[in-house]
C-alpha cells in the first residue's frame, strides 16, 4: 500500500476517533444535564405537592373558622332579639351558654353575673365540663387568655361597674385568636347593653310612679288648698255683702267698701294661684257651651266702667255688630281673659284711656285691649308671660300683684287653641290681641245661663249641710233675705238621718266634711232612691272635683265664695222644676 493512501486512511481514522470521543463527551454531558433536570423536576414536584397540602390544610382551617364565626354570629343575632324583648334572666343566660356549648370548638363555658338578685350576690351559670376550667386567672385587663391559650376570660362591664365575666374553654388553632376575641366581646357588649336597658326601664317605671304619686299629691293639695282658702273667703265676702244691705254710717260704709275691695283683691290672688296650680297639675278644664258674647262683654263693661272712672281713665268699649249672637266656648274663661288684661292695663296706666275692641274676623272671636300706660321695655317682652314675672320685680316697685295674670292668659289661650300677641312702646302704651277659634252655636241650642224669673221662692224648704259655723251663719242669713228658714246639719251622716224623717225641696251640700263628706252622702242618698235636687257648695274649682260632684249624683254646683244672687238663681231654677 502506498504511503500516501496509508497516511490518508490513518488521518480518517484519527478524525473518526476524535468524533467518537466528542460524541461520548456530549453524551456524558447530556446524561449529566438530564440527571440534573430530573432532580430539579423531582424537587419542583415535591414543592408543588407540599404547597397543595398546605393550601388544602389552610382551606380546611378557613372553612372551619368560617363555620365557627357563622355559628357565633347566629347565636348573637338570636339573643340580641331576645334581650330586646325580655329582661335578662337566669333562664336566658343558661340558654345562651347551652347554645355556645353546641359549637364543636367550645368545650365548656361559664357566666358569672352580679346584678340579677336583690341581694346583689353573684350567680354562676355553667355549660359543658366544669373540670376543664382552670383555677382563677389573675385579671390584668378586660380580656385575657390562659398561658396555654385554651381558656379565654372576658369581663362584662356596665359603665364604671363590673357586672361579671364570660369564660370559655376553646380547642381551636392559635390563628383563630383574633376572631374569637372579637366575636366574644360582642357577646359581652350585648349582655351589658341589655342590662343598661333593663336599668333604664326600671328607672323610667320608678320615675313614672313617682310622677303619678306627685300628680296625685298635687291634685290633693290643690283640692285641699281650694277648700282652706275659699272657705274663710266665703265668710268674709258673704258677710260684707250682707252688711252692705244694713243701715251704715258713711264711715262704716267706707270701711265696708275697703274690706270688700280687699276681699275681692284676695279672691283674685287666690284664683290666680289656684289656676296656676291647676295648670301645673293638668287639672284646668276648658268647657264648650253655648253663650252670648254680647252678654259677656256687657258684663265686662259694667264691671270696669266704674273702676276706670275711679282711676280717672277714659274707657272706650267697641263691640262690632258682626260678632255672632251665640258661640260655643267657655264664657267664664273668656271673662277671665278680659278681666286680667283690662285689670293689667288699669294697673299700668296713670292717665289717658283704656280701649277694648271686640270683632269677628275670619271665623275667629277677636278682641284687643289697648292702654296709654307706661309700656313694656323690649328686653322684658320675652319673659312677660312667665309666672310670677313683672317688668319690675324689685322690692320698691310701684305696681303690686303676683305677676300671674298674663301667664294664666297665655295658658288659657293656648288651651283654647288661640293666639295671644302684644305690641308695646315704652312710655306710650301697650296693646294685647287675642284670637280664639270659637265655633258658632247651633240655632236650636238653648242658652246655658238661666234667666232670673220673678217667682215666690219663700215657700221652699231647704236643708244646708255645712260643717263650718261661719258658713252656716252666712248661708242662713242669705236665705233669710228670701224669707227661707233652712234646716242646718254638720255633716253627711246627719243629713241622711235628718232626711229619714223630713222632706225638703233642695239640699245645699258642702263637699268636704268630717264623718261623712258630701260626695259619699249624695251617693248613699241616690242609691236609696232620693230624687230631690242636691246642689254642691264647694270651695274647689278643679275639673276633678267638678266631675266628682256630678258622678256621685249632684245636680249643680255653687263655688265658694258665693253671692246672694247665685243662691237665688239656683232656688228659682229648681222651684220652677219641682213646683
C-alpha positions in Angstrom: 0.0 0.0 0.0 1.4 3.3 -0.9 2.4 5.6 1.8 0.0 8.3 0.7 -3.1 6.1 1.0 -1.9 4.8 4.3 -1.4 8.3 5.7 -4.8 9.3 4.3 -6.5 6.3 5.9 -4.7 7.0 9.2 -5.9 10.5 9.3 -9.5 9.5 8.6 -9.3 7.0 11.5 -8.0 9.8 13.8 -10.8 12.0 12.7 -13.3 9.3 13.4 -11.7 8.6 16.8 -11.9 12.3 17.8 -15.5 12.5 16.6 -16.4 9.4 18.6 -14.7 11.0 21.7 -16.6 14.2 21.2 -19.9 12.3 20.9 -19.1 10.3 24.0 -18.3 13.6 25.8 -21.5 15.1 24.5 -23.5 12.1 25.6 -22.0 12.2 29.1 -22.8 15.9 29.3 -26.4 15.2 28.1 -26.8 12.5 30.6 -25.5 14.7 33.3 -27.8 17.5 32.3 -30.7 15.1 32.1 -29.9 13.9 35.6 -29.7 17.4 37.0 -33.0 18.3 35.3 -34.6 15.2 36.6 -33.5 16.1 40.1 -34.9 19.7 39.7 -38.1 18.3 38.3 -38.5 16.0 41.3 -37.8 18.9 43.7 -40.4 21.0 41.9 -42.8 18.2 42.1 -42.2 17.8 45.8 -42.6 21.6 46.3 -45.9 21.6 44.4 -47.2 18.6 46.4 -46.2 20.3 49.7 -47.8 23.6 48.5 -51.0 21.8 47.6 -51.0 20.1 51.0 -50.6 23.4 52.8 -53.3 25.0 50.7 -55.6 22.1 51.5 -54.9 22.3 55.2 -55.3 26.1 55.2 -58.6 25.9 53.3 -59.9 23.4 55.7 -59.0 25.6 58.6 -60.5 28.6 56.9 -63.8 26.7 56.4 -63.8 25.6 60.0 -63.1 29.2 61.2 -65.9 30.4 58.9 -68.3 27.9 60.3 -67.2 28.8 63.9 -67.7 32.5 63.2 -71.1 31.9 61.5 -72.4 29.9 64.5 -71.3 32.6 66.9 -73.0 35.3 64.8 -76.2 33.3 64.5 -76.3 32.9 68.3 -75.5 36.5 68.8 -78.3 37.6 66.5 -80.9 35.4 68.2 -80.0 36.6 71.7 -79.9 40.2 70.7 -83.5 39.9 69.6 -84.4 38.0 72.8 -82.7 40.6 75.1 -84.6 43.4 73.2 -87.9 41.6 74.0 -87.2 40.3 77.5 -85.2 41.4 80.5 -82.0 39.5 81.5 -83.0 36.4 83.4 -81.4 33.2 84.8 -83.2 31.2 82.0 -81.9 33.4 79.2 -78.3 33.3 80.4 -78.4 29.5 80.8 -79.9 29.2 77.3 -77.0 31.3 75.9 -74.4 29.0 77.4 -76.2 25.9 76.2 -76.2 27.3 72.6 -72.4 28.2 72.9 -71.5 24.7 74.0 -73.2 23.4 70.9 -70.2 24.7 68.9 -67.5 21.9 68.4 -64.6 24.0 69.4 -66.2 25.2 72.6 -65.6 22.6 75.3 -67.0 24.5 78.4 -68.4 27.9 79.1 -69.4 29.9 82.2 -71.0 33.2 83.1 -70.8 35.0 86.4 -73.4 37.8 86.8 -73.7 40.2 89.7 -76.9 42.1 89.0 -79.9 39.7 88.9 -80.8 39.3 92.6 -81.9 42.0 95.0 -79.1 40.9 97.4 -76.6 41.8 94.6 -74.9 38.4 95.0 -73.1 36.9 92.0 -74.7 33.9 90.3 -72.7 31.4 88.2 -74.1 29.5 85.2 -72.3 26.6 83.5 -72.4 24.6 80.3 -70.0 21.7 79.4 -67.4 20.0 81.5 -66.8 22.1 84.6 -63.5 20.2 85.3 -61.9 21.8 82.2 -61.9 25.2 83.8 -58.5 26.3 85.2 -58.1 27.9 88.5 -58.9 31.6 88.7 -56.7 33.6 86.5 -55.3 36.9 87.6 -57.1 39.6 85.6 -54.8 42.3 84.2 -57.2 43.5 81.5 -60.8 43.2 80.4 -59.8 40.3 78.1 -57.1 37.7 78.9 -56.1 34.2 77.9 -54.6 31.4 80.0 -50.9 30.6 79.3 -51.8 27.7 77.0 -54.4 29.8 75.2 -57.1 27.2 75.9 -59.2 29.4 78.2 -60.5 32.9 77.4 -61.8 35.3 80.1 -63.7 38.5 79.3 -65.0 40.9 81.9 -68.6 42.2 81.4 -68.8 45.9 82.3 -71.6 48.4 82.7 -70.1 51.9 82.6 -67.9 52.0 85.7 -69.3 48.8 87.3 -68.3 45.2 86.7 -71.3 43.0 86.1 -69.5 39.8 85.9 -67.5 37.7 83.4 -67.7 35.3 80.5 -65.2 32.4 80.4 -64.8 29.8 77.6 -62.6 26.7 77.2 -61.8 26.6 73.5 -59.9 24.0 71.5 -59.0 25.9 68.3 -55.9 27.0 66.4 -54.0 30.0 67.6 -54.6 31.7 64.3 -58.3 32.0 65.4 -57.4 34.0 68.4 -58.3 37.4 66.9 -61.6 36.3 65.5 -62.6 34.6 68.8 -61.8 37.7 70.8 -63.8 40.0 68.5 -66.9 37.7 68.5 -67.0 37.1 72.2 -66.5 40.7 73.0 -69.7 41.3 71.1 -71.5 38.8 73.4 -70.3 40.7 76.5 -71.4 44.0 75.0 -74.8 42.5 74.2 -75.2 41.5 77.8 -74.0 44.9 79.1 -76.4 46.7 76.7 -79.3 44.5 77.8 -78.5 45.3 81.5 -78.4 49.1 80.7 -81.8 48.9 79.0 -83.2 47.0 82.0 -81.8 49.6 84.4 -83.2 52.4 82.2 -86.6 50.7 82.1 -86.6 50.3 85.9 -85.7 53.9 86.4 -88.3 55.0 83.9 -91.0 53.0 85.7 -89.8 54.3 89.0 -89.9 57.9 87.7 -93.4 57.3 86.2 -94.6 56.0 89.6 -93.0 59.0 91.3 -94.6 61.4 88.8 -98.0 59.8 89.3 -97.6 60.0 93.0 -96.6 63.6 92.7 -99.5 64.3 90.5 -101.9 62.7 93.0 -100.3 64.7 95.8 -100.6 67.9 93.7 -104.3 67.2 92.9 -105.0 66.5 96.6 -103.1 69.7 97.6 -105.0 71.9 95.1 -108.3 70.5 96.3 -107.3 71.0 99.9 -105.9 74.5 99.4 -109.0 75.4 97.4 -111.2 74.4 100.4 -108.9 76.0 103.0 -108.6 79.4 101.2 -112.1 79.8 99.8 -114.0 78.8 102.9 -112.9 81.7 105.1 -113.0 84.0 102.0 -116.6 82.9 101.6 -117.4 84.1 105.1 -115.5 87.4 104.5 -117.1 88.4 101.2 -120.5 87.0 102.1 -120.6 88.9 105.4 -119.5 92.1 103.6 -122.3 91.6 101.0 -125.0 91.1 103.7 -123.6 94.0 105.7 -124.0 96.3 102.7 -127.8 95.8 103.0 -127.9 97.2 106.5 -128.1 100.7 107.8 -124.5 102.1 108.0 -122.9 105.4 108.7 -120.8 106.9 105.9 -117.6 106.0 107.9 -118.8 102.4 108.3 -119.7 102.1 104.6 -116.3 103.4 103.7 -114.7 100.7 106.0 -117.0 98.1 104.5 -116.0 99.2 100.9 -112.4 98.9 101.9 -113.0 95.4 103.3 -114.9 94.4 100.3 -112.3 95.6 97.8 -109.5 93.9 99.8 -111.6 90.7 99.9 -112.1 90.9 96.1 -108.3 91.5 95.6 -107.6 88.5 97.8 -110.1 86.5 95.7 -108.3 87.4 92.5 -104.9 86.5 94.0 -106.3 83.1 95.3 -107.9 82.4 91.9 -104.6 83.1 90.1 -102.6 80.9 92.4 -105.1 78.1 92.3 -105.4 78.4 88.5 -101.6 78.2 88.2 -101.6 75.1 90.4 -104.3 73.5 88.3 -102.4 74.3 85.1 -99.3 72.7 86.5 -101.3 69.6 87.6 -103.1 69.3 84.3 -106.4 69.9 86.1 -107.6 73.1 84.3 -110.8 72.4 82.4 -112.0 74.3 79.3 -115.7 73.6 78.7 -117.6 74.2 75.4 -121.1 75.6 75.9 -123.4 78.0 74.1 -123.0 81.5 75.3 -123.8 85.1 74.2 -120.6 87.1 73.6 -122.6 90.3 73.9 -123.8 89.4 77.4 -120.2 88.5 78.4 -118.9 91.8 77.0 -121.7 93.8 78.6 -120.9 92.3 82.0 -117.2 93.2 81.5 -118.1 96.7 80.5 -120.3 97.2 83.6 -117.5 95.9 85.8 -114.8 98.2 84.5 -116.8 101.3 83.6 -116.9 102.4 87.2 -113.4 101.1 88.1 -111.8 103.1 85.2 -113.7 106.2 86.3 -112.4 105.8 89.8 -108.8 105.9 88.4 -109.6 108.9 86.2 -109.3 106.9 83.0 -111.4 107.1 79.8 -112.9 103.7 78.9 -113.8 103.0 75.3 -115.6 99.7 74.7 -116.3 98.9 71.0 -118.4 95.9 70.3 -118.7 95.3 66.5 -122.1 94.2 65.1 -120.7 91.3 63.0 -120.0 89.3 66.1 -122.3 86.2 66.1 -125.2 86.2 68.6 -124.1 82.8 70.1 -120.8 81.0 70.2 -119.5 77.7 71.6 -116.8 78.2 74.2 -116.0 78.7 77.9 -117.6 82.1 78.8 -116.1 82.0 82.3 -112.5 81.6 81.0 -113.2 84.3 78.3 -114.3 86.6 81.1 -111.1 85.8 82.9 -109.1 86.9 79.9 -110.9 90.2 79.7 -110.6 90.8 83.5 -106.9 90.0 83.6 -106.0 92.1 80.5 -108.2 95.1 81.4 -107.1 95.0 85.0 -103.5 94.8 83.9 -103.9 97.9 81.7 -105.6 99.8 84.5 -102.8 99.0 86.9 -100.1 100.3 84.5 -101.9 103.3 83.1 -101.6 106.5 85.1 -103.6 108.7 82.7 -105.3 108.5 79.4 -107.5 105.8 78.0 -108.2 102.1 78.0 -109.8 100.8 74.7 -111.4 97.4 74.2 -112.3 96.3 70.7 -114.4 93.1 70.1 -114.6 91.7 66.5 -115.4 88.6 64.4 -112.6 88.1 61.9 -112.1 85.1 59.6 -114.3 82.8 61.7 -112.5 83.8 65.0 -113.6 85.7 68.1 -111.0 88.6 68.4 -110.6 91.2 70.9 -107.8 93.7 71.9 -107.1 95.7 75.0 -105.1 98.9 74.4 -103.8 101.4 77.0 -101.8 104.6 77.1 -99.7 103.4 80.0 -96.0 103.1 80.7 -95.4 100.4 78.0 -93.0 97.4 78.2 -89.3 97.5 77.6 -88.3 95.3 74.6 -85.9 93.2 76.7 -88.8 92.3 79.1 -91.3 91.1 76.5 -90.0 87.6 76.2 -90.4 86.8 79.9 -93.7 88.7 80.3 -95.8 85.5 80.2 -93.7 83.6 82.7 -95.4 83.0 86.1 -94.5 85.4 88.9 -92.8 87.8 86.5 -93.4 91.5 86.3 -91.5 94.2 84.4 -90.2 95.4 87.7 -89.7 92.7 90.3 -87.7 94.8 92.8 -88.9 95.4 96.4 -89.6 99.0 95.7 -91.8 98.5 92.6 -94.8 100.8 92.2 -97.2 98.2 90.9 -98.4 95.4 93.2 -99.6 91.9 92.1 -98.5 88.3 91.8 -97.4 88.5 88.2 -99.6 85.6 87.3 -102.4 87.2 85.3 -100.6 87.2 81.9 -99.1 83.8 82.4 -102.7 82.5 83.1 -104.0 84.3 80.0 -101.3 82.7 77.8 -102.1 79.3 79.1 -105.9 79.8 78.7 -105.5 81.0 75.1 -103.2 78.0 74.3 -105.8 75.6 75.8 -108.4 77.2 73.6 -106.0 76.8 70.6 -106.0 80.6 70.1 -103.3 83.2 69.7 -102.1 85.9 72.1 -99.8 88.7 70.9 -98.8 92.1 72.1 -97.2 95.3 70.8 -95.8 97.9 73.1 -93.9 101.2 73.0 -92.2 102.5 76.1 -93.9 105.4 77.7 -96.7 105.3 75.1 -98.7 102.2 75.8 -99.4 98.5 75.1 -101.9 96.6 73.1 -102.8 92.9 73.7 -104.5 91.0 70.9 -106.4 87.7 71.4 -107.8 85.5 68.6 -110.0 82.5 69.6 -111.2 79.9 67.0 -114.7 79.5 68.5 -117.5 77.7 66.7 -120.9 79.0 66.0 -123.5 77.7 68.4 -126.3 75.7 66.7 -129.5 77.7 66.5 -131.5 75.2 68.4 -129.2 75.1 71.4 -130.6 76.8 74.4 -128.7 79.4 76.4 -126.6 77.9 79.3 -127.5 80.5 81.9 -130.9 80.5 83.5 -132.5 83.9 83.4 -134.0 85.1 86.7 -137.7 84.5 86.9 -139.8 86.6 89.3 -141.2 83.7 91.4 -142.0 83.4 95.1 -139.4 81.0 96.5 -140.2 81.7 100.1 -142.3 78.6 100.3 -139.3 76.3 99.6 -137.9 74.1 102.2 -134.1 73.9 102.3 -131.5 71.7 104.0 -128.0 73.1 104.4 -125.2 70.5 105.0 -122.2 72.5 106.1 -119.5 71.9 108.8 -118.2 75.5 109.0 -120.0 77.6 111.7 -119.2 80.8 109.8 -120.6 79.5 106.5 -123.6 78.1 108.4 -124.4 81.6 109.7 -123.7 83.1 106.3 -126.0 81.0 104.2 -128.7 81.1 106.9 -128.6 84.9 106.7 -128.6 84.8 102.8 -131.6 82.5 102.8 -133.3 84.8 105.4 -133.2 87.5 102.7 -135.6 85.3 100.7 -137.8 84.5 103.8 -136.5 81.0 103.9 -135.6 79.3 107.2 -133.2 76.4 106.4 -132.5 73.3 108.4 -128.8 73.1 109.1 -126.7 69.9 109.9 -123.0 69.5 110.3 -122.1 66.5 108.1 -123.4 64.0 105.6 -124.4 61.4 108.2 -126.6 63.9 110.0 -128.1 64.9 106.6 -129.0 61.3 105.9 -130.6 60.8 109.3 -132.5 64.1 109.0 -133.9 63.1 105.6 -135.2 59.8 107.1 -137.9 61.8 108.8 -138.1 65.2 106.9 -138.9 66.3 103.4 -137.1 69.2 101.7 -137.2 70.8 98.3 -133.5 71.5 97.8 -130.3 70.4 99.6 -127.2 72.6 99.7 -124.4 70.1 100.3 -120.8 71.0 101.3 -118.3 68.6 99.7 -115.6 68.3 102.3 -116.8 67.5 105.8 -115.9 65.2 108.6 -117.6 61.9 109.4 -119.3 61.5 106.0 -118.4 64.0 103.3 -120.8 65.4 100.7 -119.8 63.0 97.9 -120.4 59.9 100.0 -123.6 61.3 101.5 -125.0 62.1 98.0 -124.1 58.7 96.7 -125.9 57.0 99.6 -129.0 59.2 99.1 -129.1 58.4 95.4 -128.6 54.7 96.0 -131.6 54.8 98.4 -133.8 56.4 95.7 -133.6 60.0 96.8 -134.5 62.2 93.8 -134.7 65.8 95.1 -132.1 68.3 93.8 -128.7 68.3 95.6 -126.5 71.4 95.0 -122.8 71.3 95.8 -121.4 74.1 97.9 -117.7 73.6 97.1 -114.6 75.6 97.6 -112.9 73.6 94.8 -112.9 74.7 91.1 -110.8 71.8 89.8 -112.2 69.7 86.9 -111.6 66.6 89.0 -113.8 67.7 91.9 -116.4 69.1 89.5 -116.6 65.8 87.7 -116.8 64.0 91.1 -119.8 66.2 92.1 -121.8 65.1 89.1 -120.6 61.5 89.2 -121.9 61.0 92.7 -125.3 62.4 91.8 -125.3 66.1 92.5 -127.5 68.3 90.2 -125.5 71.5 90.3 -122.5 73.4 91.8 -122.1 76.7 93.6 -118.5 77.7 94.1 -117.3 79.4 97.2 -117.2 82.3 97.8 -120.8 82.5 96.6 -123.1 85.5 96.5 -126.7 86.1 97.3 -127.8 86.2 93.6 -126.2 82.8 92.9 -128.2 81.2 95.7 -131.4 82.9 94.4 -130.8 81.8 90.8 -130.4 78.1 91.9 -133.5 78.3 94.1 -135.5 79.9 91.2 -134.4 77.4 88.7 -135.3 74.3 90.8 -138.5 75.8 92.2 -139.7 76.2 88.6 -138.9 72.5 88.0 -140.4 70.9 91.2 -143.4 73.1 91.9 
